[in-house]
Amino acid sequence: MRASVLSDWLAQRLDRGNGQPIYRQLHRLLQQAILSRELPPGSKVPSSRLLAQELGIGRNTVTQVYEQLVLEGYVSSATGRGTFVAASAPEEILGLPDAAAADAADARPEPSPLPAARALSTRGARLIAGAGVSKRQWGAFMPGVPDVTKFPARVWSRLHNKYWRRLRPDLLTYAPGGGLASLRHALADYLRTSRSVRCTPEQIIITTGIHQSVDLAVRLLSDPGDVIWTEDPCYWGVRSVLHVSGLQSRPIAVDEEGINPLADDLAQPPKLMLVTPSHQYPLGMVMSLARRRMLLEYARQNQCWIIEDDYDSEYRYGSRPLASLQGLDTSGQVIYVGSFGKTLFPGLRIGYLVVPEALAESFATASAELYREGQLLQQAMLAEFIAEGHFTSHIRKMRTLYGQRRQTLLDAAAQRYGDALPAVGGDAGLHLVMQLPDGSDDRLVAAAALERNIIVRPLSGYYAQPPLAPPGLLIGYACVPDEEIAPAFNTLADAIDATLPVFA
Ligand SMILES: Cc1ncc(COP(=O)(O)O)c(C=O)c1O
């Protein structure tokens, strides 16, 4: 757009009667002209004197608008040569923050594909292509979500009021590395007695959950290019964390005793391995003692780290919760990670790592450096919640409830299918896996269920090679009220029958 054309374009749009200051209108219009490329990158804008004259407004107003646009990166001025539109407008980098930008976005033509230089990185694209997160996080049969409606809200709100009444500045600042001492003490007691974890409070690092704990451990204990063994199948969330870590993931198939590295695998020791010994995710088997010993010995001989993800071990219905792998480790190679996401509520975002003594200080420092932790007030409340006994009594109550729900689900499945669709998953956890006949497409079944408002996850998606994976469905029962389980299962069964001809 030439200078005179720009003046006309602006003159037609400036509205002296609409109550908006001329400065603001001119600023918005120029932004709009730049974003819509009416004023292309590199083009010269008229001098403030000329534009003021043509629009019949004060020169100061135009100068101020130009200065603002310079500050925002839309234009740059070269002394003696004039003012020029920047090569790329800030919106292209930062997104559109305000109404002016939104107007401008409306005026823009259809977005064209991103040029290669602005596209996602290889690892970013891989992360997005393999993303597993579901838009819905609540309702029958969302796997992995506890019944948050049963959380002792009264106790929590009493603690909340108590801490806000006696406001303590030290709880409202950033968290020093590692988290609040009272929570680390309460957790150390709990983990020692309930999970046979060997630890002192100093070995505990508070995080926002298992995702962050794994991220931190991987960053501190490996370098890009190192190999990590993951279980096949495994949880999509940690797989995503690993996707962007620069590590090479080597999926190792599981058998009924847990991760099962074969001779070829054992011949090339990894730097790290990530396992779920108490309750394999998502299939549910428990790692045998023999396999635990083998892994620990192999890791000791080959200087590997084992990350133990102990995400839901509290929920075992037929027997007592199992001891952790970390408790068997005598040479400090296990990094234990856990979370309050399943025991209290996922949105709390508090989890923890237990690391060998020699690493505790480094982990605490790194956590503060990388994530600038906070949430000390919630940590103080949680420490008191545990110390007053609410945590263990809530777990006890939920264990009974989830055990009943699991049985109700198994009964509903047996009533509809007999033993044609067996469930696996051990007598534990918040979900079970229902196997589908060989050759069926579990993604189609999950999609048909979602159309009927039932959330289930296709088992094949948890495998490194979904097309070769056994088909099945992850069915979460913990967050479904007892009386809704059978009707919801029947709706799911309608979706199964409609998708798989064998049941039609
Ligand atoms: C095996 C496993 N690990 C970790 C998590 C997530 O833990 P957090 O919410 O603490 O990040 C989940 C959640 O479903 C899980 O299934």
The ligand as an ORCA input file, in Angstrom:
! r2SCAN-3c Opt
* xyz 0 1
  C       1.349    -45.645     35.079
  C       1.050    -44.204     35.378
  N       2.034    -43.383     35.789
  C       1.799    -42.086     36.030
  C       0.545    -41.536     35.885
  C       0.312    -40.056     36.095
  O       0.786    -39.615     37.294
  P       0.701    -38.061     37.690
  O      -0.733    -37.661     37.564
  O       1.203    -38.037     39.084
  O       1.604    -37.294     36.755
  C      -0.494    -42.327     35.459
  C      -1.823    -41.740     35.259
  O      -2.759    -42.350     34.785
  C      -0.242    -43.695     35.211
  O      -1.226    -44.496     34.782
*
